[in-house]
Amino acid sequence: MKNRLRELRAVRRWSQTDLADHLDVSRQTIYAIETGRYDPSLPLAFKIAALFGEPIESLFHPDEDTTDKP
């Protein structure tokens, strides 16, 4: 899943640790989400969206999977 976390975090000049502290998760969790290695749970996704004042669908979107296309 692709996301805009790094971009939104940079606008606020927050480190991964700063964002993790706001969300009560580890810095490693933020890193994993930003790099697409981990998809956040729905409650965490809502918490992230609320923190940035954005709808979830503007923060997260699925990767394009071309393997299923004819």
N, CA, C and O atoms as a Tinker XYZ file with bonds, in Angstrom:
   280  protein
     1  N      0.847000   -1.163000    0.000000    73     2
     2  CA     0.000000    0.000000    0.000000    64     1     3
     3  C      0.899000    1.235000    0.000000    63     2     4     5
     4  O      1.840000    1.332000    0.788000    81     3
     5  N      0.601000    2.161000   -0.881000    73     3     6
     6  CA     1.336000    3.414000   -0.926000    64     5     7
     7  C      0.693000    4.404000    0.030000    63     6     8     9
     8  O     -0.494000    4.304000    0.338000    81     7
     9  N      1.492000    5.366000    0.499000    73     7    10
    10  CA     0.951000    6.354000    1.424000    64     9    11
    11  C      1.725000    7.660000    1.333000    63    10    12    13
    12  O      2.782000    7.736000    0.707000    81    11
    13  N      1.175000    8.683000    1.973000    73    11    14
    14  CA     1.760000   10.027000    1.958000    64    13    15
    15  C      2.350000   10.417000    3.312000    63    14    16    17
    16  O      2.568000   11.602000    3.565000    81    15
    17  N      2.608000    9.456000    4.177000    73    15    18
    18  CA     3.080000    9.772000    5.525000    64    17    19
    19  C      4.375000   10.577000    5.519000    63    18    20    21
    20  O      4.483000   11.586000    6.215000    81    19
    21  N      5.342000   10.141000    4.750000    73    19    22
    22  CA     6.634000   10.831000    4.725000    64    21    23
    23  C      6.445000   12.289000    4.303000    63    22    24    25
    24  O      7.021000   13.196000    4.904000    81    23
    25  N      5.645000   12.502000    3.276000    73    23    26
    26  CA     5.371000   13.851000    2.779000    64    25    27
    27  C      4.704000   14.720000    3.848000    63    26    28    29
    28  O      5.132000   15.850000    4.084000    81    27
    29  N      3.669000   14.203000    4.490000    73    27    30
    30  CA     2.950000   14.969000    5.503000    64    29    31
    31  C      3.806000   15.210000    6.745000    63    30    32    33
    32  O      3.719000   16.262000    7.378000    81    31
    33  N      4.609000   14.247000    7.074000    73    31    34
    34  CA     5.522000   14.378000    8.213000    64    33    35
    35  C      6.560000   15.465000    7.922000    63    34    36    37
    36  O      6.894000   16.256000    8.803000    81    35
    37  N      7.063000   15.502000    6.702000    73    35    38
    38  CA     8.068000   16.494000    6.321000    64    37    39
    39  C      7.511000   17.914000    6.366000    63    38    40    41
    40  O      8.210000   18.844000    6.767000    81    39
    41  N      6.263000   18.080000    5.959000    73    39    42
    42  CA     5.635000   19.404000    6.001000    64    41    43
    43  C      5.630000   19.949000    7.421000    63    42    44    45
    44  O      5.816000   21.147000    7.637000    81    43
    45  N      5.420000   19.069000    8.381000    73    43    46
    46  CA     5.388000   19.476000    9.791000    64    45    47
    47  C      6.763000   19.453000   10.454000    63    46    48    49
    48  O      6.916000   19.798000   11.626000    81    47
    49  N      7.763000   19.034000    9.666000    73    47    50
    50  CA     9.135000   18.920000   10.173000    64    49    51
    51  C      9.230000   17.975000   11.359000    63    50    52    53
    52  O      9.965000   18.217000   12.316000    81    51
    53  N      8.463000   16.887000   11.269000    73    51    54
    54  CA     8.486000   15.855000   12.296000    64    53    55
    55  C      9.417000   14.739000   11.872000    63    54    56    57
    56  O      9.470000   14.375000   10.697000    81    55
    57  N     10.139000   14.207000   12.816000    73    55    58
    58  CA    10.916000   12.993000   12.573000    64    57    59
    59  C      9.966000   11.799000   12.663000    63    58    60    61
    60  O      8.806000   11.937000   13.054000    81    59
    61  N     10.472000   10.646000   12.301000    73    59    62
    62  CA     9.668000    9.437000   12.474000    64    61    63
    63  C      9.345000    9.238000   13.952000    63    62    64    65
    64  O      8.255000    8.781000   14.296000    81    63
    65  N     10.274000    9.575000   14.811000    73    63    66
    66  CA    10.053000    9.441000   16.252000    64    65    67
    67  C      8.956000   10.388000   16.720000    63    66    68    69
    68  O      8.115000   10.008000   17.534000    81    67
    69  N      8.960000   11.623000   16.209000    73    67    70
    70  CA     7.906000   12.583000   16.571000    64    69    71
    71  C      6.531000   12.037000   16.206000    63    70    72    73
    72  O      5.606000   12.068000   17.016000    81    71
    73  N      6.407000   11.538000   14.977000    73    71    74
    74  CA     5.125000   10.992000   14.533000    64    73    75
    75  C      4.744000    9.777000   15.371000    63    74    76    77
    76  O      3.590000    9.634000   15.773000    81    75
    77  N      5.694000    8.919000   15.630000    73    75    78
    78  CA     5.434000    7.734000   16.453000    64    77    79
    79  C      4.919000    8.131000   17.831000    63    78    80    81
    80  O      4.001000    7.504000   18.359000    81    79
    81  N      5.509000    9.172000   18.414000    73    79    82
    82  CA     5.068000    9.642000   19.731000    64    81    83
    83  C      3.625000   10.149000   19.688000    63    82    84    85
    84  O      2.852000    9.901000   20.613000    81    83
    85  N      3.264000   10.854000   18.624000    73    83    86
    86  CA     1.890000   11.353000   18.477000    64    85    87
    87  C      0.882000   10.212000   18.344000    63    86    88    89
    88  O     -0.272000   10.336000   18.756000    81    87
    89  N      1.333000    9.104000   17.767000    73    87    90
    90  CA     0.431000    7.981000   17.494000    64    89    91
    91  C      0.543000    6.845000   18.510000    63    90    92    93
    92  O     -0.193000    5.862000   18.424000    81    91
    93  N      1.455000    6.975000   19.464000    73    91    94
    94  CA     1.688000    5.921000   20.459000    64    93    95
    95  C      2.078000    4.595000   19.829000    63    94    96    97
    96  O      1.590000    3.533000   20.216000    81    95
    97  N      2.972000    4.680000   18.845000    73    95    98
    98  CA     3.545000    3.481000   18.218000    64    97    99
    99  C      5.062000    3.656000   18.200000    63    98   100   101
   100  O      5.574000    4.707000   18.586000    81    99
   101  N      5.764000    2.644000   17.759000    73    99   102
   102  CA     7.224000    2.739000   17.704000    64   101   103
   103  C      7.675000    3.452000   16.427000    63   102   104   105
   104  O      6.933000    3.539000   15.449000    81   103
   105  N      8.906000    3.956000   16.462000    73   103   106
   106  CA     9.483000    4.563000   15.271000    64   105   107
   107  C      9.610000    3.524000   14.163000    63   106   108   109
   108  O      9.467000    3.842000   12.983000    81   107
   109  N      9.879000    2.279000   14.554000    73   107   110
   110  CA     9.995000    1.207000   13.570000    64   109   111
   111  C      8.670000    0.979000   12.842000    63   110   112   113
   112  O      8.659000    0.643000   11.657000    81   111
   113  N      7.557000    1.160000   13.550000    73   111   114
   114  CA     6.239000    1.022000   12.912000    64   113   115
   115  C      6.061000    2.104000   11.860000    63   114   116   117
   116  O      5.577000    1.823000   10.763000    81   115
   117  N      6.442000    3.334000   12.175000    73   115   118
   118  CA     6.328000    4.428000   11.208000    64   117   119
   119  C      7.191000    4.144000    9.991000    63   118   120   121
   120  O      6.745000    4.320000    8.857000    81   119
   121  N      8.421000    3.708000   10.216000    73   119   122
   122  CA     9.321000    3.359000    9.114000    64   121   123
   123  C      8.692000    2.275000    8.230000    63   122   124   125
   124  O      8.699000    2.386000    7.004000    81   123
   125  N      8.156000    1.239000    8.855000    73   123   126
   126  CA     7.569000    0.129000    8.104000    64   125   127
   127  C      6.355000    0.579000    7.294000    63   126   128   129
   128  O      6.165000    0.121000    6.167000    81   127
   129  N      5.543000    1.456000    7.843000    73   127   130
   130  CA     4.382000    1.971000    7.108000    64   129   131
   131  C      4.853000    2.830000    5.942000    63   130   132   133
   132  O      4.373000    2.665000    4.820000    81   131
   133  N      5.779000    3.739000    6.191000    73   131   134
   134  CA     6.264000    4.632000    5.137000    64   133   135
   135  C      6.897000    3.883000    3.978000    63   134   136   137
   136  O      6.766000    4.297000    2.827000    81   135
   137  N      7.577000    2.795000    4.266000    73   135   138
   138  CA     8.245000    2.037000    3.212000    64   137   139
   139  C      7.352000    0.975000    2.580000    63   138   140   141
   140  O      7.782000    0.262000    1.673000    81   139
   141  N      6.110000    0.865000    3.055000    73   139   142
   142  CA     5.182000   -0.093000    2.468000    64   141   143
   143  C      5.390000   -1.518000    2.929000    63   142   144   145
   144  O      4.824000   -2.444000    2.348000    81   143
   145  N      6.192000   -1.713000    3.963000    73   143   146
   146  CA     6.436000   -3.067000    4.483000    64   145   147
   147  C      5.358000   -3.510000    5.456000    63   146   148   149
   148  O      5.254000   -4.691000    5.788000    81   147
   149  N      4.551000   -2.551000    5.912000    73   147   150
   150  CA     3.501000   -2.844000    6.891000    64   149   151
   151  C      2.309000   -1.952000    6.590000    63   150   152   153
   152  O      2.456000   -0.741000    6.424000    81   151
   153  N      1.131000   -2.553000    6.522000    73   151   154
   154  CA    -0.107000   -1.794000    6.365000    64   153   155
   155  C     -0.701000   -1.576000    7.747000    63   154   156   157
   156  O     -0.873000   -2.531000    8.505000    81   155
   157  N     -1.017000   -0.334000    8.083000    73   155   158
   158  CA    -1.543000   -0.071000    9.426000    64   157   159
   159  C     -2.913000   -0.712000    9.621000    63   158   160   161
   160  O     -3.661000   -0.911000    8.664000    81   159
   161  N     -3.226000   -1.026000   10.859000    73   159   162
   162  CA    -4.566000   -1.514000   11.179000    64   161   163
   163  C     -5.553000   -0.394000   10.885000    63   162   164   165
   164  O     -5.163000    0.768000   10.768000    81   163
   165  N     -6.807000   -0.732000   10.766000    73   163   166
   166  CA    -7.824000    0.291000   10.500000    64   165   167
   167  C     -7.878000    1.332000   11.614000    63   166   168   169
   168  O     -7.944000    2.524000   11.314000    81   167
   169  N     -7.853000    0.928000   12.905000    73   167   170
   170  CA    -7.838000    1.956000   13.958000    64   169   171
   171  C     -6.623000    2.887000   13.863000    63   170   172   173
   172  O     -6.755000    4.091000   14.079000    81   171
   173  N     -5.445000    2.344000   13.542000    73   171   174
   174  CA    -4.260000    3.185000   13.407000    64   173   175
   175  C     -4.385000    4.090000   12.185000    63   174   176   177
   176  O     -3.985000    5.253000   12.241000    81   175
   177  N     -4.926000    3.583000   11.095000    73   175   178
   178  CA    -5.126000    4.416000    9.901000    64   177   179
   179  C     -6.063000    5.582000   10.207000    63   178   180   181
   180  O     -5.815000    6.704000    9.768000    81   179
   181  N     -7.136000    5.328000   10.956000    73   179   182
   182  CA    -8.049000    6.412000   11.354000    64   181   183
   183  C     -7.330000    7.424000   12.241000    63   182   184   185
   184  O     -7.540000    8.630000   12.110000    81   183
   185  N     -6.488000    6.935000   13.138000    73   183   186
   186  CA    -5.750000    7.816000   14.040000    64   185   187
   187  C     -4.782000    8.706000   13.249000    63   186   188   189
   188  O     -4.647000    9.893000   13.543000    81   187
   189  N     -4.114000    8.129000   12.250000    73   187   190
   190  CA    -3.199000    8.887000   11.396000    64   189   191
   191  C     -3.976000    9.952000   10.616000    63   190   192   193
   192  O     -3.558000   11.108000   10.541000    81   191
   193  N     -5.104000    9.551000   10.042000    73   191   194
   194  CA    -5.920000   10.490000    9.274000    64   193   195
   195  C     -6.402000   11.647000   10.145000    63   194   196   197
   196  O     -6.383000   12.799000    9.713000    81   195
   197  N     -6.828000   11.350000   11.350000    73   195   198
   198  CA    -7.299000   12.392000   12.264000    64   197   199
   199  C     -6.161000   13.335000   12.641000    63   198   200   201
   200  O     -6.356000   14.549000   12.706000    81   199
   201  N     -4.989000   12.789000   12.887000    73   199   202
   202  CA    -3.838000   13.606000   13.261000    64   201   203
   203  C     -3.496000   14.622000   12.172000    63   202   204   205
   204  O     -3.180000   15.776000   12.464000    81   203
   205  N     -3.564000   14.184000   10.925000    73   203   206
   206  CA    -3.224000   15.068000    9.815000    64   205   207
   207  C     -4.432000   15.826000    9.258000    63   206   208   209
   208  O     -4.283000   16.670000    8.374000    81   207
   209  N     -5.632000   15.524000    9.775000    73   207   210
   210  CA    -6.832000   16.207000    9.307000    64   209   211
   211  C     -7.167000   15.896000    7.860000    63   210   212   213
   212  O     -7.640000   16.759000    7.121000    81   211
   213  N     -6.919000   14.666000    7.466000    73   211   214
   214  CA    -7.142000   14.225000    6.084000    64   213   215
   215  C     -8.014000   12.970000    6.086000    63   214   216   217
   216  O     -7.977000   12.193000    7.041000    81   215
   217  N     -8.794000   12.766000    5.030000    73   215   218
   218  CA    -9.523000   11.495000    4.931000    64   217   219
   219  C     -8.539000   10.341000    4.662000    63   218   220   221
   220  O     -7.505000   10.529000    4.020000    81   219
   221  N     -8.874000    9.181000    5.151000    73   219   222
   222  CA    -7.995000    8.009000    4.981000    64   221   223
   223  C     -7.642000    7.787000    3.514000    63   222   224   225
   224  O     -6.490000    7.508000    3.183000    81   223
   225  N     -8.626000    7.910000    2.645000    73   223   226
   226  CA    -8.378000    7.619000    1.235000    64   225   227
   227  C     -7.405000    8.600000    0.579000    63   226   228   229
   228  O     -6.867000    8.308000   -0.489000    81   227
   229  N     -7.173000    9.757000    1.201000    73   227   230
   230  CA    -6.168000   10.670000    0.641000    64   229   231
   231  C     -4.768000   10.336000    1.155000    63   230   232   233
   232  O     -3.775000   10.804000    0.598000    81   231
   233  N     -4.686000    9.524000    2.217000    73   231   234
   234  CA    -3.393000    9.145000    2.782000    64   233   235
   235  C     -2.886000    7.801000    2.274000    63   234   236   237
   236  O     -1.687000    7.623000    2.063000    81   235
   237  N     -3.793000    6.868000    2.079000    73   235   238
   238  CA    -3.416000    5.504000    1.708000    64   237   239
   239  C     -4.132000    5.099000    0.430000    63   238   240   241
   240  O     -5.314000    5.389000    0.250000    81   239
   241  N     -3.406000    4.426000   -0.454000    73   239   242
   242  CA    -4.029000    3.874000   -1.642000    64   241   243
   243  C     -3.274000    2.610000   -2.047000    63   242   244   245
   244  O     -2.060000    2.510000   -1.865000    81   243
   245  N     -4.007000    1.657000   -2.596000    73   243   246
   246  CA    -3.385000    0.372000   -2.927000    64   245   247
   247  C     -2.365000    0.519000   -4.047000    63   246   248   249
   248  O     -2.486000    1.388000   -4.911000    81   247
   249  N     -1.358000   -0.349000   -4.015000    73   247   250
   250  CA    -0.399000   -0.417000   -5.121000    64   249   251
   251  C     -1.128000   -0.887000   -6.358000    63   250   252   253
   252  O     -2.077000   -1.665000   -6.273000    81   251
   253  N     -0.688000   -0.417000   -7.497000    73   251   254
   254  CA    -1.248000   -0.917000   -8.741000    64   253   255
   255  C     -0.684000   -2.315000   -8.978000    63   254   256   257
   256  O      0.532000   -2.504000   -9.030000    81   255
   257  N     -1.558000   -3.269000   -9.119000    73   255   258
   258  CA    -1.143000   -4.637000   -9.374000    64   257   259
   259  C     -1.447000   -4.956000  -10.825000    63   258   260   261
   260  O     -2.610000   -5.132000  -11.189000    81   259
   261  N     -0.447000   -5.031000  -11.636000    73   259   262
   262  CA    -0.632000   -5.262000  -13.069000    64   261   263
   263  C     -0.719000   -6.740000  -13.406000    63   262   264   265
   264  O     -0.994000   -7.076000  -14.558000    81   263
   265  N     -0.495000   -7.644000  -12.446000    73   263   266
   266  CA    -0.506000   -9.060000  -12.743000    64   265   267
   267  C     -1.901000   -9.583000  -13.058000    63   266   268   269
   268  O     -2.035000  -10.588000  -13.755000    81   267
   269  N     -2.954000   -8.912000  -12.552000    73   267   270
   270  CA    -4.315000   -9.380000  -12.788000    64   269   271
   271  C     -4.948000   -8.763000  -14.021000    63   270   272   273
   272  O     -6.063000   -9.135000  -14.388000    81   271
   273  N     -4.266000   -7.831000  -14.669000    73   271   274
   274  CA    -4.839000   -7.156000  -15.829000    64   273   275
   275  C     -4.592000   -7.991000  -17.079000    63   274   276   277
   276  O     -3.534000   -8.602000  -17.231000    81   275
   277  N     -5.584000   -8.011000  -17.977000    73   275   278
   278  CA    -5.413000   -8.808000  -19.209000    64   277   279
   279  C     -4.411000   -8.218000  -20.154000    63   278   280
   280  O     -4.166000   -8.777000  -21.223000    81   279
